[in-house]
Structure formats: structure tokens, C-alpha cells
Amino acid sequence: MTLPALSRTSDQFPGSAADAAVLVIPEIGDSPESLSDYPGLTASLTAIGFSGKASAFSRVYAPDVTDLPFAVVGAGSSPDAAAVRNAVGAALRSLTGFETVSVALAPGLEPFAAAAAEGAVLGGYRFDSYRREAGKTRATSVVLHADLDDASVSKAVAVGEAVALIKDLVFVPAEWQSPAQLAQSAADSVAGLDDVTVEILDETALAEQGFGGILGVAQGSDRPPRLVRLDYAPADAARHIAIVGKGITFDTGGLSLKPAASMVGMKFDMAGAATSVAALRAIAALRLPVRVTAWLCITDNMPSGRALRPGDVLRLLDGTTVEVPNTDAEGRLVLADGLVAASREHPDVILDVATLTGAIVMALGHRHTGVFGADDTVDEFLAAADAADELAWHMPLPDYMEDSLDSPIADMQNANMGDRMGGASYAGLFLRRFIGRVSDEKDAPRIPWVHLDIAGSAEHNGAPYGFTDKGPTGAMVRSIIAFAEASHKEA
């Protein structure tokens, strides 16, 4: 991952070793007193028509402030942590060609220093692409002129590294990221972290243990599947969170082949697995007293003479038989195995994260994540997403749709080909059946569960905004980290 080094200082802005400087300002309007520490700047900004609207960025000549190349970025009319995070991220994205950048907050924005630190790291990410020649690069070092404690800096770095890990993994073309390679990358990403263990099941172990969903989806590919179990288990853990991630390293749809345009970008169908390992890595790096077990369900979904056929029946890990009318509804099949495996350890809560359905994009667009599950736990997760300033929306799991999961020849079916409406909820209902109970008692309640459908939010194809570039976004990893933090505090 390529991120800027982050430091903070109480020295006067800008830093003497900096190559360029950025000042974050609120919207000026009729109250320019927020810039009273910078005489002459208001006049300069007025001259170029810069008012400080949210994430607006401009280079400006301001000799009263500094002789360095200088830019301002707006935090809007009602600045909050999200606005400052996005503003600093936009500045680091836009101010290219400088090694070290000083960043300061105008008076009144000091309470948002921690968000500014996150924005600097998130906006400074860059992917070392496959181009022969790189263009102007982003800063390799950011100095934040703010009163910020060590814990806030450490969290900003851990969050930035989590998002960067997701982006790095998703950017890799599928030809260079087989299930075995992704499994090894996941293991490598947590190497050296205290209290983290890794187990990788290959195709032989998966067959011996009965992971029929993963194996069924994988059978059309020449590249065998993997299941990765990562476990962060500190001695003082107050709660056990399981995270199950969908890791389809390339999704053609199988024999239910996607149209050509829909197949473009399907290397990103492993973003759920990437998010799961990135969340565990950040939580372990921050030494949060919460046990986290991540299950990465990794395979290709390819057509071949061996591939799963529409109408075939799979026997999943818990013995449930599933008719497969649609081989392009494969994510729920691999997740089902992962949910059963996670349930057997009786964690306090299960999260699953997956680029699961096109239906969620139709319902919520490209920035909101669909959140399904047990209402109380969904509320808890939505509070964490709100604290992390990530967009999420509670979606229904209607009981009246349960009958549509029935199959005439198996325990259930993975898709209702006669009615494609409500597809995201259908997928959620399918997954809910594989959530185990809090104990081995037959009548014990189900384990609290949250399903995150990131099919829309995991990738951004429009113009960059805030700290978000075009491409993979790292959606929901910050919310999962916040959920773990809140779990520790509540426990």
C-alpha cells in the first residue's frame, strides 16, 4: 500500500520543511472572522471567487500566509467531522507534485483534527499502477498542524491502511489474483500482528469438511478455491465478532453467463473478503479488546464443462440442499458455508459483507450500503456507520417472501427466476437461514446478525469527491472498526 507518512506538530503553519501548504476553511459568507489569523487572505479569496464551499479546492497566491505553493479547501457552511475529512482528502488528492505538505485548520475547525488526520491519509492513497510512466504523484509526507494525541494519529493510520489494503487487493487484475494468491495476500497482510492466527483450507480440506457451496461454485474454474480463517484473539477480549466475506476473484456468472458489459469490473467481486481481512487487521493493529474472526470464502465463478449447471443441487456445510436455478447468484452460496462455519463457534455477533446483488444498486444507488439483519443489531451497526460518517440504510427482510425460497426438489433454491423483484431482500432471507444459534441448545435464539450488501458502495465510477477516488472505495471498513470500538465500550 502507498500512503503518506502522517505526523502532527504544534509549530507555526506552514512547516519549514514543507514543499506546499493547505489551509482548510469554513464557508466565508458574510463572516470572514474565521480567517482573522491570516490577514489579506480573505481579499485574495474574494478576488478569485472562492467562498469555501464543501470540498472546493483552489491554488491561491497568498504571500501574507506563505511563500510556499499554497492552496485552500472548503469545509462548507456547517462544518463537521465528515466535511473536514472530505476537505482534507480532496486537498491531498488534488495537490500533486509535492513531497511534503503542511495542513492546517482555520480557527473554529480545531475540534475536527482527528477527522483531518483521517482525510489526509485516505486522500493521500495512491495505487502504484501498471503504467510505464507515472504522472504527478501525491505527497509522501503530511504534517498536520493541530493538537492531536498519539491515539488519534494511530487510529488515522490504521483506518487509512485498512482502506488502502482493500483498494490494493481490488485493483489487482484477476489474472494475478487466484483464490490461492488472495488467500496468501490475506495471510501476509496480518503477518507480525500479535494475537492473530491464520488457517487456510485448500480444496481437499474443503471437500473433507463438506463446504459444498464453495466447492460447487468453484468447480467450473481451473483455479481451486480457498477458505481463510483469521482469528484475532486478545486475552482481554470483551466480545466475539465474526466477519464473513465474499471473495469471488472473478465472476463471469458461470453458465448463467453475464453480458459482456456486466462482466467488466468483476475482479472487484472479492471486495467483501478484502473488507473482512482489512477490518480485522485494523482492529488488531489498534489492539482493541474485542475478538474478531474473519472467514474469507474465496473462489472464481467460471463456465466450463465442469461448471455448476442451472438446476443442479448442492449440499452445503450444514447439510442443507440448495437447488441452483441461477449460477450467477453464487455469492450467497459461498457465504452460506462461511456463515455456518462462523456460527459453530457461537460468536456474540456475525457480520457478513459482500458485493452481493445488483438489486441493491437499483434500490440505493452507488453510495449507500444496504444493511439487513436482526433489528437491534442493525440499529447498533447503523449507529457505528453514522459515527464513521459512512452512508448506510436499513433494508427489510419480509416474511412474506420466505415461500419464494422453496424448491420443488431441494430444501431451498438460490434464486426465484419467476420474480426478480426485491432481489437484495431475497438474498438476505437466503443468508438468514444459515445463521446458527447462540448455543448448542435446540431452541436457543439465533446469533445476532448483520448483512452488508456493498455491491453499490464498494466501487465508485464517477468523478472523484472528497477523499474518494474513482475505483474501489473501501466502503464499510471504517464502520466495522467503529462497531468493534463500540462493542468494547458497551461490554
C-alpha positions as a printed Julia matrix, in Angstrom:
491×3 Matrix{Float64}:
   0.0     0.0     0.0
   1.21    3.52   -0.75
   0.11    6.06    1.84
   1.64    9.33    3.01
   3.51    9.31    6.31
   1.44   11.27    8.83
   2.8    13.45   11.61
   1.48   16.36   13.62
   3.12   19.4    15.11
   2.32   22.45   17.21
   4.82   24.53   15.22
   3.65   27.55   13.28
   1.95   26.86    9.98
   3.3    26.12    7.43
   6.19   23.85    8.36
   9.67   24.96    7.44
  10.43   21.63    5.72
   7.21   21.55    3.72
   7.06   21.83   -0.07
   3.47   23.1    -0.13
   0.72   24.13    2.3
  -3.05   23.68    2.59
  -5.48   25.59    4.79
  -8.96   24.18    5.5
 -11.54   26.95    5.86
 -15.28   27.1     6.54
 -17.51   28.8     4.01
 -16.72   32.5     4.29
 -20.13   34.05    3.59
 -20.61   37.29    5.49
 -18.43   36.17    8.42
 -14.75   36.14    7.42
 -13.6    36.27   11.06
 -12.54   32.6    10.77
  -9.61   33.84    8.67
  -8.61   36.62   11.06
  -5.29   34.84   11.71
  -4.42   35.2     8.03
  -4.51   38.92    7.1
  -5.13   39.59    3.46
  -6.32   36.06    2.65
 -10.0    36.96    2.57
  -9.33   39.59   -0.09
  -7.31   37.12   -2.14
 -10.07   34.52   -1.99
 -12.75   37.06   -2.8
 -10.74   38.13   -5.83
 -10.83   34.61   -7.28
 -14.43   33.94   -6.2
 -13.55   31.24   -3.67
 -16.11   31.01   -0.87
 -15.12   27.79    0.9
 -17.97   25.52   -0.19
 -17.61   21.9     0.87
 -14.52   20.25   -0.69
 -13.96   23.16   -3.09
 -10.22   23.4    -3.78
  -8.07   26.15   -5.24
  -4.45   27.12   -5.51
  -4.05   30.76   -4.47
  -1.29   33.36   -4.26
  -1.13   34.4    -0.6
   2.22   36.0     0.3
   0.77   37.09    3.66
   0.46   33.42    4.58
   3.47   31.73    2.98
   5.96   31.82    0.14
   5.29   28.13   -0.48
   2.85   26.88   -3.09
  -0.42   27.35   -1.23
  -3.98   26.04   -1.53
  -7.25   26.4     0.3
 -10.03   23.83    0.61
 -13.55   24.42    1.86
 -15.37   22.69    4.69
 -18.76   24.2     3.85
 -21.24   26.34    5.75
 -21.82   23.91    8.64
 -18.5    22.15    9.14
 -18.46   18.8    10.9
 -16.07   15.86   11.04
 -17.27   14.43    7.72
 -16.86   17.77    5.95
 -13.33   18.27    7.28
 -12.34   14.67    6.49
 -13.56   15.1     2.92
 -11.97   18.53    2.58
  -8.51   17.37    3.6
  -8.9    14.27    1.45
  -9.85   16.39   -1.56
  -6.82   18.6    -0.98
  -4.38   15.69   -0.81
  -5.9    14.2    -3.97
  -5.61   17.49   -5.83
  -2.32   18.99   -4.67
   0.08   16.76   -6.61
   3.77   17.01   -7.33
   4.93   17.88   -3.78
   6.75   15.54   -1.4
   5.75   17.11    1.93
   2.53   19.04    2.52
   1.61   21.06    5.6
  -2.1    21.08    6.51
  -3.76   23.47    8.94
  -7.32   24.11   10.1
  -8.74   27.61   10.23
  -9.92   28.83   13.67
 -13.12   27.07   14.68
 -12.23   23.79   12.97
  -9.81   22.57   15.63
 -12.29   20.04   17.13
 -12.12   18.1    13.86
  -8.38   17.47   13.91
  -8.82   13.68   14.14
 -11.08   13.7    11.06
  -8.49   15.85    9.26
  -5.83   13.25   10.02
  -8.0    10.5     8.54
  -8.72   12.62    5.48
  -5.02   13.22    4.9
  -4.22    9.51    4.91
  -7.3     8.48    2.91
  -6.9    11.22    0.3
  -3.16   10.64    0.0
  -3.53    6.99   -1.06
  -2.16    6.17   -4.45
  -2.07    2.89   -6.35
   1.23    2.01   -7.97
  -0.39    1.23  -11.29
   0.81   -0.85  -14.21
   1.61    2.21  -16.34
   5.18    2.5   -17.57
   5.35    6.15  -16.57
   3.69    7.66  -13.51
   2.19   11.13  -13.6
   2.46   13.69  -10.83
   2.34   11.87   -7.54
   0.63   12.74   -4.28
   2.51   13.74   -1.17
   4.63   11.12    0.56
   4.5    13.03    3.85
   1.77   15.1     5.5
   2.34   17.32    8.53
  -0.88   18.27   10.33
  -0.63   21.47   12.34
  -3.09   20.55   15.09
  -3.37   19.48   18.69
  -3.77   15.74   18.23
  -2.9    12.89   20.59
  -0.99    9.74   19.72
  -4.12    7.56   19.8
  -5.85    9.7    17.16
  -2.8     9.54   14.9
  -2.57    5.77   15.33
  -6.24    5.34   14.51
  -5.98    7.54   11.4
  -3.06    5.44   10.17
  -4.83    2.13   10.95
  -8.01    3.27    9.18
  -6.03    4.54    6.2
  -4.11    1.28    5.94
  -7.35   -0.71    6.1
  -8.91    1.23    3.23
  -5.64    1.06    1.29
  -5.43   -2.72    1.74
  -8.91   -3.14    0.27
  -8.07   -0.9    -2.67
  -4.75   -2.63   -3.3
  -6.41   -6.06   -3.37
  -9.36   -4.99   -5.51
  -7.17   -3.19   -8.07
  -5.19   -6.36   -8.86
  -6.35   -7.95  -12.13
  -7.92  -11.36  -11.73
  -5.18  -12.98  -13.82
  -2.75  -12.2   -10.98
  -5.15  -12.91   -8.14
  -6.25  -16.52   -7.99
  -8.04  -17.8    -4.89
  -4.71  -19.17   -3.64
  -2.97  -15.84   -4.25
  -5.71  -13.85   -2.49
  -5.58  -16.25    0.45
  -1.82  -15.77    0.7
  -2.18  -11.98    0.43
  -4.65  -12.05    3.31
  -2.25  -14.1     5.42
   0.67  -11.82    4.54
  -1.32   -8.71    5.49
  -1.6    -9.79    9.13
   1.88  -11.25    9.5
   3.58   -9.96   12.62
   0.43   -8.78   14.38
   0.08  -10.01   17.95
  -2.68  -12.5    18.82
  -3.57  -13.19   15.16
  -3.61  -16.73   13.76
  -4.28  -17.85   10.19
  -5.71  -21.07    8.8
  -6.12  -21.72    5.07
  -8.25  -24.6     3.83
  -7.49  -25.85    0.31
  -9.85  -27.76   -1.95
  -9.03  -31.11   -0.33
  -9.76  -29.83    3.18
 -12.93  -28.12    1.96
 -14.17  -31.39    0.46
 -13.31  -33.37    3.59
 -15.23  -30.94    5.78
 -18.25  -30.54    3.49
 -18.07  -26.99    2.19
 -20.41  -27.76   -0.7
 -21.33  -24.16   -1.53
 -17.76  -23.0    -2.06
 -16.81  -26.17   -3.93
 -19.93  -26.06   -6.11
 -19.25  -22.51   -7.28
 -15.56  -23.32   -7.78
 -15.96  -26.44   -9.88
 -16.02  -24.59  -13.21
 -12.62  -22.97  -12.65
  -9.12  -24.32  -13.2
  -8.07  -22.41  -10.07
  -9.12  -24.22   -6.87
 -10.92  -22.39   -4.04
  -9.73  -21.43   -0.58
 -11.32  -20.67    2.78
  -9.25  -18.45    5.04
  -9.92  -18.19    8.75
  -8.19  -15.29   10.51
  -8.55  -15.02   14.26
  -7.58  -12.05   16.41
  -8.0   -13.24   19.99
  -6.58  -10.89   22.63
  -6.64  -12.2    26.18
  -8.84   -9.32   27.35
 -11.48   -9.68   24.63
 -14.88   -8.48   25.82
 -16.9    -9.62   22.79
 -16.5   -12.0    19.85
 -17.37  -10.67   16.39
 -17.32  -12.94   13.34
 -16.99  -11.37    9.88
 -17.77  -13.45    6.79
 -16.59  -12.06    3.46
 -17.49  -12.94   -0.12
 -14.32  -13.44   -2.15
 -15.2   -14.17   -5.76
 -11.9   -13.46   -7.51
 -13.67  -13.22  -10.85
 -17.38  -13.56  -11.52
 -18.42  -14.44  -15.05
 -21.81  -15.58  -13.79
 -20.84  -19.18  -14.51
 -23.1   -20.9   -17.05
 -25.7   -18.2   -16.32
 -23.2   -16.01  -18.16
 -23.23  -12.27  -17.62
 -23.5    -9.94  -20.64
 -20.13   -8.56  -21.72
 -20.71   -5.1   -20.24
 -21.8    -6.55  -16.9
 -18.66   -8.67  -16.68
 -16.35   -5.66  -16.81
 -15.05   -4.93  -13.33
 -15.96   -8.32  -11.88
 -12.47   -8.63  -10.41
 -13.94   -6.46   -7.62
 -16.35   -9.21   -6.56
 -13.88  -10.17   -3.83
 -14.26   -6.8    -2.07
 -16.19   -8.39    0.79
 -13.3   -10.7     1.63
 -10.87   -7.79    1.29
 -13.02   -5.72    3.66
 -13.13   -8.54    6.2
  -9.37   -9.01    6.41
  -8.77   -5.24    6.38
 -11.16   -4.73    9.29
  -9.51   -7.48   11.34
  -6.07   -6.09   10.54
  -7.03   -2.59   11.74
  -8.72   -3.87   14.9
  -5.65   -5.96   15.74
  -3.28   -3.08   14.95
  -5.26   -0.85   17.32
  -5.19   -3.6    19.97
  -8.92   -3.31   20.6
 -10.05   -5.75   23.32
 -12.52   -7.48   21.0
 -12.06  -10.91   19.48
 -12.58  -10.91   15.71
 -12.7   -13.98   13.5
 -12.79  -13.38    9.75
 -13.89  -16.04    7.29
 -12.9   -15.39    3.67
 -14.84  -17.52    1.17
 -12.69  -17.38   -1.96
 -13.27  -18.83   -5.42
 -13.7   -18.0    -9.1
 -17.1   -18.35  -10.77
 -16.27  -19.61  -14.26
 -18.02  -21.51  -17.08
 -16.56  -24.79  -18.31
 -17.51  -28.4   -18.93
 -17.22  -28.97  -15.19
 -19.22  -25.93  -14.14
 -22.31  -25.94  -11.97
 -25.41  -26.17  -14.18
 -28.71  -24.33  -13.62
 -30.92  -26.81  -11.81
 -28.1   -28.64  -10.04
 -28.39  -29.25   -6.31
 -25.61  -28.52   -3.79
 -25.34  -29.81   -0.23
 -23.97  -27.01    1.94
 -21.89  -27.24    5.12
 -24.85  -27.71    7.48
 -26.45  -30.35    5.24
 -28.99  -28.0     3.63
 -29.65  -28.88    0.0
 -29.93  -25.94   -2.41
 -31.21  -26.04   -5.97
 -29.32  -23.55   -8.14
 -31.58  -22.09  -10.86
 -29.1   -19.22  -11.33
 -25.35  -19.82  -11.2
 -24.83  -16.04  -11.15
 -26.34  -15.94   -7.66
 -23.16  -17.57   -6.41
 -22.15  -15.21   -3.63
 -24.9   -16.38   -1.3
 -23.79  -19.98   -1.8
 -20.22  -19.37   -0.65
 -21.35  -17.05    2.14
 -23.78  -19.7     3.41
 -20.88  -22.07    4.04
 -18.97  -19.29    5.78
 -21.93  -18.35    7.96
 -22.38  -21.96    9.08
 -18.68  -22.25    9.92
 -18.75  -18.95   11.82
 -21.93  -19.95   13.69
 -20.33  -23.14   15.0
 -18.03  -21.01   17.17
 -21.05  -19.23   18.74
 -19.75  -15.66   18.41
 -21.66  -12.81   20.01
 -22.5   -11.32   16.62
 -21.96  -12.17   12.96
 -21.39   -9.62   10.23
 -21.22  -10.61    6.58
 -20.04   -8.27    3.87
 -20.47   -8.86    0.15
 -20.85   -7.29   -3.25
 -23.96   -9.41   -3.42
 -26.74   -8.05   -5.63
 -27.33   -5.67   -8.47
 -30.73   -5.15   -6.87
 -29.19   -3.14   -4.02
 -27.72   -0.73   -6.56
 -31.15   -0.26   -8.08
 -32.61    0.38   -4.64
 -29.95    2.62   -3.06
 -27.59    3.8    -5.79
 -23.81    3.78   -5.57
 -23.05    5.38   -2.2
 -25.34    3.75    0.36
 -24.74    0.28    1.71
 -27.78   -1.91    2.29
 -27.94   -3.21    5.86
 -30.08   -6.24    6.71
 -30.49   -8.42    9.77
 -31.71   -8.56   13.34
 -33.24   -5.15   14.1
 -31.42   -4.39   17.38
 -28.07   -5.37   15.92
 -28.76   -3.44   12.72
 -29.5    -0.38   14.83
 -26.19   -0.87   16.63
 -24.36   -1.14   13.33
 -26.1     1.89   11.83
 -25.01    3.92   14.85
 -21.43    2.84   14.17
 -21.78    3.77   10.48
 -23.13    7.16   11.49
 -20.16    7.67   13.82
 -17.83    6.78   10.94
 -19.74    9.07    8.53
 -20.49    6.24    6.11
 -23.81    6.05    4.29
 -25.93    3.0     5.16
 -29.63    2.17    5.03
 -31.74   -0.4     6.88
 -33.35   -2.75    4.37
 -36.26   -5.16    5.01
 -36.34   -8.94    5.26
 -40.07   -9.52    4.59
 -41.53  -12.72    5.98
 -43.99  -12.9     3.07
 -41.06  -13.58    0.72
 -39.99  -16.71    2.6
 -42.1   -19.02    0.42
 -40.2   -17.87   -2.66
 -37.1   -19.64   -1.31
 -38.86  -23.01   -1.59
 -37.6   -25.51   -4.17
 -39.65  -28.42   -5.56
 -36.68  -30.79   -5.26
 -34.43  -29.42   -2.5
 -34.62  -27.69    0.85
 -34.43  -24.28   -0.87
 -33.37  -22.52   -4.04
 -30.81  -19.75   -4.51
 -32.9   -17.57   -6.84
 -36.52  -17.0    -7.79
 -36.32  -16.83  -11.57
 -40.05  -16.15  -11.87
 -39.88  -12.88   -9.91
 -36.68  -10.86   -9.77
 -38.15   -8.01   -7.7
 -36.79   -7.4    -4.21
 -33.63   -9.3    -5.1
 -31.48   -7.83   -2.33
 -34.04   -8.81    0.31
 -34.35  -12.29   -1.22
 -30.59  -12.75   -0.89
 -30.74  -11.57    2.72
 -33.51  -14.04    3.52
 -31.45  -16.81    1.95
 -28.45  -15.96    4.14
 -30.55  -15.67    7.3
 -31.34  -19.38    7.13
 -27.66  -20.19    7.73
 -27.26  -18.16   10.91
 -26.76  -20.53   13.82
 -27.86  -20.32   17.43
 -26.11  -18.75   20.39
 -25.58  -22.19   21.93
 -26.0   -25.85   21.03
 -29.42  -25.88   22.68
 -32.07  -26.67   20.05
 -34.36  -23.79   21.0
 -31.63  -21.22   21.66
 -32.11  -17.88   19.89
 -30.31  -17.08   16.67
 -26.95  -15.34   16.82
 -27.37  -11.58   16.24
 -26.51  -10.93   12.6
 -25.96   -8.08   10.17
 -25.65   -8.46    6.39
 -23.92   -5.67    4.45
 -24.59   -5.55    0.7
 -21.83   -3.33   -0.71
 -22.46   -4.04   -4.39
 -23.12   -0.34   -4.98
 -20.89    1.32   -2.4
 -17.72   -0.74   -2.89
 -16.85    0.89   -6.21
 -17.11    4.46   -7.47
 -17.16    5.05  -11.21
 -17.87    8.79  -11.3
 -15.71   11.83  -10.72
 -13.64   11.79   -7.5
 -15.12   13.54   -4.49
 -13.79   14.19   -1.0
 -11.17   11.57   -0.24
 -12.82    9.1    -2.65
 -11.14    8.33   -5.96
 -12.59    6.58   -8.94
 -12.38    2.84   -8.34
 -12.66    0.76   -5.15
 -13.79    2.75   -2.13
 -13.13    0.59    0.92
 -16.76    1.13    1.94
 -17.85   -0.12    5.37
 -14.43   -0.97    6.79
 -14.46    2.25    8.85
 -17.94    1.37   10.1
 -16.88   -2.15   11.09
 -13.93   -0.7    13.02
 -16.31    1.74   14.75
 -18.67   -1.17   15.5
 -15.81   -3.03   17.18
 -14.85    0.07   19.17
 -18.43    0.49   20.36
 -18.61   -3.22   21.22
 -15.65   -2.82   23.52
 -17.1     0.25   25.21
 -20.52   -1.31   25.71
 -19.05   -4.53   27.05
